[in-house]
Amino acid sequence: MPSYAQKLTLLAAVPLIFAVAAIALLVAMQARALAEREIRTLETQLIEAKKAERATGSISYMAAQPPTMSRQSSRSPRFSQQ
């Protein structure tokens, strides 16, 4: 039969162990929920960035191309033959 000191120790330790386990479980659940929320937010941001890139992609492509000049406009007026 446990002594008085052992009973007192168990009386104090068992609720403490349950409390620590419950807090650890809640923290793990909160961390998982936060991670899933951050993943959804990141996915949304990436999708929006991709849509914006596609919307401006043709404009960016055209802006990146060097302007084409006709043969007459490529000559400087001071070097033209008169």
Secondary structure as GFF3:
##gff-version 3
##sequence-region A 1 82
A	DSSP	alpha_helix	4	64	.	.	.	ID=ss1
A	DSSP	alpha_helix	71	74	.	.	.	ID=ss2
A	DSSP	three_ten_helix	77	79	.	.	.	ID=ss3
###
